[in-house]
Amino acid sequence: MATVDIIIPVFNEERALPGCVRVLRKFLLEQFPFEWTITVVDNASTDGTFRAAQSIAAETSDVRVLHLNRKGRGLALRESWGASEADIVVYMDVDLSTGLDALLPLVAPLVNGHSDISIGSRLAPGARTVRGPKREFLSRCYNRLIRLTHGARFSDAQCGFKAARTEVIRPLLRQVRDDAWFFDTELLLLAEHNGLRVHEVPVDWVEDTDSRVDVAGTALDDLRGLIRVARAKASGHAWVADLPRRPEPQATHPDAVLGRRSGGLSWQLLSFTAVGAISTVAHLALYAVFRLWWPLLLANLVALVLTTLFNTEANRRFTFAAPRASTGRIHVQGLLVFGLYYLFTSAALLILHAVDPAPARTLELTVLLVSAAIGTAGRFLLLRNWVFPGAPARPTRDRSSVRG
């Protein structure tokens, strides 16, 4: 049977801790089907919190205490999760703001191997939240910023209700730099960047009006953290090489297995041609429309930008089956390939206008079509050999993010 270690970080919670542990133990004894322990992590409290935790642990064998000499929620989770011998590690706030009925749905997908990390969400469909308008507004703005800047698929980065498979979280913790409130966000961004599956559980959540979080200071630290993680992704330092690999789902049709997942050239050519044909038609159509108002170079640039966004992502997903973990590198290299392609097609148009200052619109489109075809061949070679080298043969984990 799976073992679960429930971590409760505390700082100066002498009064709240005994009641929290009592309620949590009662719930676990009556309704939780897995073997469990509770670990109270004292974050350098200056009151009697550590003594209260030791007193509770002395009365029961299923409560343990860890004392740290420095503050920081991230530090508490790093030390406790990293040292835990349980199969699943959980984190929850001492105020029990999150309804405990969500604990089993949080843990179950990790026990059965469906997901790697599980998080409670106050913003997912089905969640019920009671909190002031200021915190509601700031929370939604922050999570929207994460999605816009990092393409994150999870909806709530900082709900104090999370769980993870221990074998996955240990190597990931070595890459997390923050020891405070940004820890949660950084962990989830790195998890998605490395292709881990994040499961979301809608929760019932009631705001703790006695919260001691410095909202302004935390927001500034979060912005710095988002920039730092973006740099780590772009430089390749966010990649964790020794994470346990999730088996790639197998296609049921033999032709699909021999084609796409074997990474054969025939599949790549077929897929690339289909994607390229759609992109080329869209490129020509957009160019023809934009040319009604704009100069030829600007019309070509805007049409190419729009179609290239679709083209690169479609080729990543279908042609070369590349993992999301390399998305940052792919975007940088894809931008360079796009630049070469744009210079080539634009040069063809400029040469045409140098030879014939007033060419017919059909001739202009023909030249653009021919140059696009030649550029597409070069694009395929660059994508296959430089942007996605050996991508189909690379072992990948499940790249989807599942919301409960």
Kinemage of the C-alpha trace (Angstrom):
@kinemage 1
@onewidth
@group {chain A} dominant
@subgroup {mainchain}
@vectorlist {calphas} color= white
{ca met a 1} P 0.000 0.000 0.000
{ca ala a 2} L 1.200 3.505 -0.809
{ca thr a 3} L 2.513 5.647 2.039
{ca val a 4} L 1.688 9.346 2.329
{ca asp a 5} L 3.583 11.991 4.297
{ca ile a 6} L 1.533 15.146 5.001
{ca ile a 7} L 3.732 18.193 5.627
{ca ile a 8} L 2.491 21.185 7.647
{ca pro a 9} L 4.948 24.129 7.696
{ca val a 10} L 4.379 26.419 10.692
{ca phe a 11} L 5.737 29.719 11.957
{ca asn a 12} L 4.533 31.019 15.309
{ca glu a 13} L 1.394 28.864 15.277
{ca glu a 14} L 1.462 27.746 18.920
{ca arg a 15} L -2.270 28.293 19.347
{ca ala a 16} L -3.519 26.970 15.990
{ca leu a 17} L -1.302 23.881 15.660
{ca pro a 18} L -2.916 21.512 18.206
{ca gly a 19} L -6.411 22.036 16.810
{ca cys a 20} L -5.193 21.631 13.222
{ca val a 21} L -3.458 18.337 13.941
{ca arg a 22} L -6.420 17.051 15.914
{ca val a 23} L -8.874 17.759 13.066
{ca leu a 24} L -6.510 16.371 10.435
{ca arg a 25} L -5.798 13.153 12.378
{ca lys a 26} L -9.497 12.528 12.909
{ca phe a 27} L -10.143 12.896 9.191
{ca leu a 28} L -7.246 10.637 8.222
{ca leu a 29} L -8.217 7.910 10.690
{ca glu a 30} L -11.822 7.868 9.530
{ca gln a 31} L -11.684 8.589 5.807
{ca phe a 32} L -8.181 8.193 4.347
{ca pro a 33} L -7.421 4.700 2.926
{ca phe a 34} L -3.616 4.937 2.682
{ca glu a 35} L -0.867 4.623 5.289
{ca trp a 36} L 0.000 8.109 6.476
{ca thr a 37} L 2.139 10.240 8.739
{ca ile a 38} L 1.975 13.940 9.615
{ca thr a 39} L 5.196 15.956 9.660
{ca val a 40} L 5.109 19.358 11.346
{ca val a 41} L 7.950 21.573 10.098
{ca asp a 42} L 8.762 24.410 12.477
{ca asn a 43} L 10.080 27.368 10.458
{ca ala a 44} L 12.273 29.008 13.123
{ca ser a 45} L 9.313 30.007 15.301
{ca thr a 46} L 9.967 32.429 18.122
{ca asp a 47} L 7.022 31.375 20.307
{ca gly a 48} L 6.141 27.953 21.738
{ca thr a 49} L 5.276 26.307 18.415
{ca phe a 50} L 8.155 23.833 18.507
{ca arg a 51} L 7.324 22.752 22.062
{ca ala a 52} L 3.661 22.333 21.098
{ca ala a 53} L 4.645 20.195 18.112
{ca gln a 54} L 6.938 18.043 20.265
{ca ser a 55} L 4.153 17.579 22.783
{ca ile a 56} L 1.776 16.369 20.066
{ca ala a 57} L 4.396 14.018 18.617
{ca ala a 58} L 5.049 12.532 22.056
{ca glu a 59} L 1.404 11.525 22.348
{ca thr a 60} L 1.086 9.705 19.015
{ca ser a 61} L 3.396 7.764 16.735
{ca asp a 62} L 1.900 9.122 13.500
{ca val a 63} L 3.078 12.727 14.044
{ca arg a 64} L 6.692 13.766 13.543
{ca val a 65} L 8.462 17.106 14.006
{ca leu a 66} L 11.215 18.772 11.986
{ca his a 67} L 12.832 22.008 13.229
{ca leu a 68} L 14.534 24.506 10.909
{ca asn a 69} L 16.646 27.472 11.924
{ca arg a 70} L 15.521 29.616 8.981
{ca lys a 71} L 12.122 30.825 7.807
{ca gly a 72} L 10.625 30.092 4.413
{ca arg a 73} L 7.761 27.940 3.196
{ca gly a 74} L 9.842 26.800 0.246
{ca leu a 75} L 12.697 25.849 2.547
{ca ala a 76} L 10.329 23.838 4.732
{ca leu a 77} L 8.990 21.894 1.765
{ca arg a 78} L 12.421 21.379 0.233
{ca glu a 79} L 13.827 19.913 3.451
{ca ser a 80} L 10.800 17.820 4.417
{ca trp a 81} L 9.867 16.531 0.960
{ca gly a 82} L 13.490 15.772 0.169
{ca ala a 83} L 13.978 13.769 3.381
{ca ser a 84} L 10.646 11.921 3.341
{ca glu a 85} L 10.631 8.146 2.831
{ca ala a 86} L 6.953 8.050 1.843
{ca asp a 87} L 5.769 7.313 -1.699
{ca ile a 88} L 3.660 10.482 -1.808
{ca val a 89} L 4.395 13.810 -0.118
{ca val a 90} L 1.626 16.324 0.599
{ca tyr a 91} L 1.675 19.941 1.711
{ca met a 92} L -1.153 21.818 3.396
{ca asp a 93} L -1.457 25.037 5.394
{ca val a 94} L -1.913 24.895 9.143
{ca asp a 95} L -5.084 27.006 8.978
{ca leu a 96} L -6.893 24.217 7.072
{ca ser a 97} L -8.315 26.793 4.677
{ca thr a 98} L -8.738 24.028 2.112
{ca gly a 99} L -11.514 21.520 2.700
{ca leu a 100} L -10.104 18.097 3.611
{ca asp a 101} L -12.604 16.336 1.337
{ca ala a 102} L -10.233 17.204 -1.519
{ca leu a 103} L -7.316 15.282 0.025
{ca leu a 104} L -8.161 11.882 -1.439
{ca pro a 105} L -8.795 13.278 -4.967
{ca leu a 106} L -5.468 15.079 -4.590
{ca val a 107} L -3.505 11.935 -3.740
{ca ala a 108} L -5.285 9.206 -5.737
{ca pro a 109} L -3.941 10.209 -9.217
{ca leu a 110} L -0.398 10.026 -7.829
{ca val a 111} L -0.873 6.621 -6.230
{ca asn a 112} L -2.203 5.032 -9.411
{ca gly a 113} L 0.514 6.626 -11.566
{ca his a 114} L -1.832 8.834 -13.563
{ca ser a 115} L -0.030 12.058 -12.601
{ca asp a 116} L 3.262 13.287 -11.132
{ca ile a 117} L 2.165 16.370 -9.199
{ca ser a 118} L -1.294 17.227 -7.907
{ca ile a 119} L -2.460 20.673 -6.841
{ca gly a 120} L -5.568 22.179 -5.307
{ca ser a 121} L -7.067 24.997 -7.336
{ca arg a 122} L -9.338 27.793 -6.161
{ca leu a 123} L -9.828 28.889 -9.778
{ca ala a 124} L -10.668 25.599 -11.495
{ca pro a 125} L -14.284 24.853 -12.493
{ca gly a 126} L -16.145 23.467 -9.496
{ca ala a 127} L -14.044 25.248 -6.858
{ca arg a 128} L -15.819 27.235 -4.142
{ca thr a 129} L -13.849 30.080 -2.619
{ca val a 130} L -14.555 32.597 0.127
{ca arg a 131} L -12.083 35.479 0.232
{ca gly a 132} L -11.918 39.227 0.005
{ca pro a 133} L -12.063 41.053 -3.346
{ca lys a 134} L -8.469 42.306 -3.049
{ca arg a 135} L -6.926 38.839 -2.709
{ca glu a 136} L -9.297 37.459 -5.354
{ca phe a 137} L -8.213 40.147 -7.825
{ca leu a 138} L -4.491 39.760 -7.083
{ca ser a 139} L -4.678 35.967 -7.318
{ca arg a 140} L -6.408 36.004 -10.684
{ca cys a 141} L -4.028 38.634 -12.072
{ca tyr a 142} L -0.973 36.718 -10.897
{ca asn a 143} L -2.115 33.399 -12.330
{ca arg a 144} L -3.087 35.065 -15.607
{ca leu a 145} L 0.407 36.612 -15.749
{ca ile a 146} L 1.964 33.160 -15.311
{ca arg a 147} L -0.088 31.773 -18.183
{ca leu a 148} L 0.741 34.715 -20.449
{ca thr a 149} L 4.486 34.771 -19.758
{ca his a 150} L 5.191 31.037 -19.435
{ca gly a 151} L 2.315 29.336 -21.214
{ca ala a 152} L 1.388 27.534 -17.980
{ca arg a 153} L -1.646 25.259 -18.095
{ca phe a 154} L -2.375 25.064 -14.355
{ca ser a 155} L -4.842 27.632 -13.030
{ca asp a 156} L -3.721 28.262 -9.423
{ca ala a 157} L -0.039 28.316 -8.541
{ca gln a 158} L -0.180 29.245 -4.868
{ca cys a 159} L -2.993 27.330 -3.225
{ca gly a 160} L -1.555 25.770 -0.054
{ca phe a 161} L -2.645 22.271 -0.992
{ca lys a 162} L -0.261 20.190 -3.108
{ca ala a 163} L 1.093 16.652 -3.452
{ca ala a 164} L 3.755 14.895 -5.502
{ca arg a 165} L 5.308 11.513 -6.151
{ca thr a 166} L 8.506 11.458 -4.109
{ca glu a 167} L 10.650 9.844 -6.807
{ca val a 168} L 9.758 12.724 -9.138
{ca ile a 169} L 9.948 15.606 -6.695
{ca arg a 170} L 13.451 14.880 -5.330
{ca pro a 171} L 15.417 15.571 -8.543
{ca leu a 172} L 13.098 18.472 -9.359
{ca leu a 173} L 13.772 20.107 -5.973
{ca arg a 174} L 17.449 20.469 -6.888
{ca gln a 175} L 16.477 22.908 -9.627
{ca val a 176} L 14.139 25.043 -7.494
{ca arg a 177} L 15.986 28.106 -6.215
{ca asp a 178} L 13.330 29.929 -4.169
{ca asp a 179} L 12.921 29.209 -0.443
{ca ala a 180} L 9.910 31.435 0.171
{ca trp a 181} L 6.474 31.997 -1.392
{ca phe a 182} L 7.550 31.721 -5.052
{ca phe a 183} L 8.602 28.115 -4.404
{ca asp a 184} L 5.199 26.751 -5.500
{ca thr a 185} L 5.170 28.642 -8.785
{ca glu a 186} L 8.757 27.748 -9.636
{ca leu a 187} L 8.153 24.087 -8.872
{ca leu a 188} L 5.113 23.909 -11.144
{ca leu a 189} L 6.759 25.824 -13.989
{ca leu a 190} L 9.764 23.496 -13.899
{ca ala a 191} L 7.482 20.464 -13.710
{ca glu a 192} L 5.562 21.463 -16.843
{ca his a 193} L 8.786 22.492 -18.591
{ca asn a 194} L 10.148 18.981 -17.970
{ca gly a 195} L 7.024 17.284 -19.307
{ca leu a 196} L 5.519 16.174 -15.998
{ca arg a 197} L 1.772 15.723 -15.676
{ca val a 198} L 0.117 18.180 -13.282
{ca his a 199} L -3.332 17.226 -12.003
{ca glu a 200} L -5.696 19.908 -10.686
{ca val a 201} L -8.377 19.374 -8.063
{ca pro a 202} L -11.049 22.051 -7.509
{ca val a 203} L -11.215 22.801 -3.791
{ca asp a 204} L -13.421 24.491 -1.238
{ca trp a 205} L -11.318 27.247 0.291
{ca val a 206} L -11.991 29.848 2.977
{ca glu a 207} L -9.590 32.742 3.469
{ca asp a 208} L -7.669 32.949 6.728
{ca thr a 209} L -8.217 36.545 7.838
{ca asp a 210} L -5.180 36.233 10.141
{ca ser a 211} L -2.827 35.625 7.212
{ca arg a 212} L 0.614 37.219 7.659
{ca val a 213} L 1.630 37.247 4.013
{ca asp a 214} L 3.180 40.535 2.839
{ca val a 215} L 1.203 40.849 -0.398
{ca ala a 216} L 3.222 43.740 -1.894
{ca gly a 217} L 6.617 42.253 -1.077
{ca thr a 218} L 5.554 38.806 -2.218
{ca ala a 219} L 4.263 40.175 -5.534
{ca leu a 220} L 7.607 41.850 -6.260
{ca asp a 221} L 9.507 38.653 -5.426
{ca asp a 222} L 7.155 36.699 -7.679
{ca leu a 223} L 7.846 38.984 -10.633
{ca arg a 224} L 11.588 38.564 -10.129
{ca gly a 225} L 11.077 34.821 -9.916
{ca leu a 226} L 9.109 34.668 -13.173
{ca ile a 227} L 11.922 36.488 -14.971
{ca arg a 228} L 14.555 34.187 -13.428
{ca val a 229} L 12.695 31.023 -14.442
{ca ala a 230} L 12.213 32.369 -17.985
{ca arg a 231} L 15.969 32.890 -18.240
{ca ala a 232} L 16.613 29.378 -16.942
{ca lys a 233} L 14.298 27.932 -19.581
{ca ala a 234} L 15.926 29.914 -22.377
{ca ser a 235} L 19.442 28.905 -21.292
{ca gly a 236} L 18.563 25.236 -20.826
{ca his a 237} L 19.266 25.272 -17.078
{ca ala a 238} L 15.650 24.381 -16.285
{ca trp a 239} L 15.968 20.913 -17.793
{ca val a 240} L 16.223 18.074 -15.231
{ca ala a 241} L 17.961 15.144 -16.876
{ca asp a 242} L 17.440 12.452 -14.228
{ca leu a 243} L 13.668 12.658 -13.751
{ca pro a 244} L 11.877 9.291 -13.974
{ca arg a 245} L 10.571 8.898 -17.505
{ca arg a 246} L 6.905 8.299 -18.164
{ca pro a 247} L 6.282 5.718 -20.919
{ca glu a 248} L 5.022 7.264 -24.130
{ca pro a 249} L 1.405 6.282 -24.877
{ca gln a 250} L 1.356 3.768 -27.718
{ca ala a 251} L -0.809 4.147 -30.784
{ca thr a 252} L -3.139 1.213 -31.372
{ca his a 253} L -2.921 1.217 -35.162
{ca pro a 254} L 0.214 -0.578 -36.490
{ca asp a 255} L 0.755 1.996 -39.214
{ca ala a 256} L 0.748 4.792 -36.644
{ca val a 257} L 3.321 2.975 -34.517
{ca leu a 258} L 5.603 2.300 -37.485
{ca gly a 259} L 5.090 5.800 -38.857
{ca arg a 260} L 5.022 8.582 -36.315
{ca arg a 261} L 6.555 6.968 -33.243
{ca ser a 262} L 9.395 5.355 -35.134
{ca gly a 263} L 10.327 8.818 -36.380
{ca gly a 264} L 10.509 7.577 -39.976
{ca leu a 265} L 11.362 10.004 -42.751
{ca ser a 266} L 8.215 9.027 -44.668
{ca trp a 267} L 5.971 10.120 -41.796
{ca gln a 268} L 7.915 13.351 -41.321
{ca leu a 269} L 7.675 14.239 -45.001
{ca leu a 270} L 3.964 13.463 -45.087
{ca ser a 271} L 3.195 15.439 -41.938
{ca phe a 272} L 5.484 18.326 -42.870
{ca thr a 273} L 3.921 18.525 -46.336
{ca ala a 274} L 0.411 18.627 -44.908
{ca val a 275} L 1.320 21.297 -42.367
{ca gly a 276} L 3.282 23.218 -44.989
{ca ala a 277} L 0.435 23.112 -47.486
{ca ile a 278} L -2.000 24.534 -44.964
{ca ser a 279} L 0.551 27.167 -43.913
{ca thr a 280} L 1.317 28.141 -47.519
{ca val a 281} L -2.341 28.590 -48.430
{ca ala a 282} L -2.871 30.665 -45.294
{ca his a 283} L 0.302 32.660 -46.050
{ca leu a 284} L -0.799 33.495 -49.591
{ca ala a 285} L -4.344 34.343 -48.510
{ca leu a 286} L -3.160 36.624 -45.723
{ca tyr a 287} L -0.570 38.250 -47.982
{ca ala a 288} L -3.182 38.956 -50.644
{ca val a 289} L -5.428 40.605 -48.059
{ca phe a 290} L -2.678 42.612 -46.339
{ca arg a 291} L -1.278 43.724 -49.710
{ca leu a 292} L -4.466 45.710 -50.247
{ca trp a 293} L -3.311 48.169 -47.551
{ca trp a 294} L 0.393 47.598 -46.835
{ca pro a 295} L 3.705 47.581 -48.748
{ca leu a 296} L 4.843 44.160 -49.946
{ca leu a 297} L 7.535 43.596 -47.294
{ca leu a 298} L 5.255 44.473 -44.399
{ca ala a 299} L 2.429 42.365 -45.818
{ca asn a 300} L 4.794 39.425 -46.251
{ca leu a 301} L 6.228 39.842 -42.747
{ca val a 302} L 2.864 39.897 -40.961
{ca ala a 303} L 1.515 36.985 -43.019
{ca leu a 304} L 4.634 34.948 -42.284
{ca val a 305} L 4.598 35.684 -38.558
{ca leu a 306} L 1.007 34.538 -38.199
{ca thr a 307} L 1.418 31.355 -40.222
{ca thr a 308} L 4.824 30.507 -38.724
{ca leu a 309} L 3.368 30.441 -35.203
{ca phe a 310} L 0.950 27.753 -36.345
{ca asn a 311} L 3.533 25.959 -38.486
{ca thr a 312} L 6.202 25.585 -35.794
{ca glu a 313} L 3.814 24.322 -33.140
{ca ala a 314} L 2.113 21.905 -35.542
{ca asn a 315} L 5.473 20.477 -36.618
{ca arg a 316} L 6.589 20.158 -33.005
{ca arg a 317} L 3.470 18.212 -32.104
{ca phe a 318} L 2.837 16.091 -35.180
{ca thr a 319} L 5.890 15.951 -37.454
{ca phe a 320} L 8.783 15.579 -35.034
{ca ala a 321} L 6.937 14.707 -31.785
{ca ala a 322} L 9.324 16.906 -29.805
{ca pro a 323} L 8.862 17.240 -26.006
{ca arg a 324} L 7.596 20.464 -24.450
{ca ala a 325} L 10.709 20.492 -22.261
{ca ser a 326} L 12.681 22.043 -25.130
{ca thr a 327} L 10.062 24.637 -26.076
{ca gly a 328} L 12.284 27.609 -25.150
{ca arg a 329} L 15.151 26.427 -27.325
{ca ile a 330} L 12.751 25.516 -30.131
{ca his a 331} L 11.256 29.007 -30.176
{ca val a 332} L 14.669 30.671 -30.366
{ca gln a 333} L 15.901 28.412 -33.151
{ca gly a 334} L 12.541 28.551 -34.906
{ca leu a 335} L 12.800 32.332 -34.916
{ca leu a 336} L 16.161 32.109 -36.684
{ca val a 337} L 14.756 29.689 -39.266
{ca phe a 338} L 11.839 32.058 -39.770
{ca gly a 339} L 14.291 34.939 -40.308
{ca leu a 340} L 16.137 33.049 -43.042
{ca tyr a 341} L 12.869 32.046 -44.668
{ca tyr a 342} L 11.583 35.620 -44.561
{ca leu a 343} L 14.820 37.017 -46.037
{ca phe a 344} L 14.695 34.487 -48.868
{ca thr a 345} L 11.056 35.112 -49.843
{ca ser a 346} L 11.449 38.874 -49.455
{ca ala a 347} L 14.576 38.841 -51.609
{ca ala a 348} L 12.621 37.064 -54.335
{ca leu a 349} L 9.977 39.803 -54.266
{ca leu a 350} L 12.589 42.562 -54.311
{ca ile a 351} L 14.360 41.006 -57.299
{ca leu a 352} L 11.038 40.762 -59.137
{ca his a 353} L 10.303 44.448 -58.542
{ca ala a 354} L 13.842 45.391 -59.607
{ca val a 355} L 13.303 43.619 -62.926
{ca asp a 356} L 9.690 44.763 -63.358
{ca pro a 357} L 8.713 47.827 -61.271
{ca ala a 358} L 5.008 47.162 -61.797
{ca pro a 359} L 4.463 43.395 -62.060
{ca ala a 360} L 1.005 41.913 -62.302
{ca arg a 361} L -0.419 40.738 -58.991
{ca thr a 362} L -0.636 37.158 -60.307
{ca leu a 363} L 3.071 37.216 -61.208
{ca glu a 364} L 3.937 38.547 -57.778
{ca leu a 365} L 1.991 35.745 -56.137
{ca thr a 366} L 3.641 33.182 -58.423
{ca val a 367} L 7.121 34.364 -57.482
{ca leu a 368} L 6.147 34.278 -53.842
{ca leu a 369} L 4.764 30.747 -54.259
{ca val a 370} L 7.939 29.449 -55.922
{ca ser a 371} L 10.228 31.101 -53.372
{ca ala a 372} L 8.037 29.788 -50.559
{ca ala a 373} L 8.308 26.253 -51.950
{ca ile a 374} L 12.113 26.438 -52.104
{ca gly a 375} L 12.233 28.046 -48.671
{ca thr a 376} L 9.969 25.332 -47.297
{ca ala a 377} L 12.389 22.621 -48.421
{ca gly a 378} L 15.207 24.418 -46.649
{ca arg a 379} L 12.992 24.900 -43.625
{ca phe a 380} L 12.319 21.167 -43.434
{ca leu a 381} L 16.044 20.354 -43.465
{ca leu a 382} L 16.770 22.933 -40.757
{ca leu a 383} L 13.884 21.766 -38.566
{ca arg a 384} L 14.769 18.092 -38.924
{ca asn a 385} L 18.522 18.383 -38.448
{ca trp a 386} L 18.896 21.431 -36.209
{ca val a 387} L 15.719 22.431 -34.340
{ca phe a 388} L 14.390 18.891 -33.707
{ca pro a 389} L 17.463 16.638 -34.009
{ca gly a 390} L 16.504 13.079 -33.089
{ca ala a 391} L 13.280 14.245 -31.447
{ca pro a 392} L 11.192 11.105 -32.189
{ca ala a 393} L 13.811 8.828 -30.650
{ca arg a 394} L 14.078 10.874 -27.462
{ca pro a 395} L 12.197 9.337 -24.507
{ca thr a 396} L 9.470 11.699 -23.385
{ca arg a 397} L 7.015 11.898 -20.560
{ca asp a 398} L 3.347 12.681 -20.900
{ca arg a 399} L 3.040 16.305 -21.868
{ca ser a 400} L -0.554 16.970 -20.948
{ca ser a 401} L -1.857 18.862 -17.964
{ca val a 402} L -5.041 17.379 -16.542
{ca arg a 403} L -7.542 19.325 -14.524
{ca gly a 404} L -9.834 17.569 -12.142
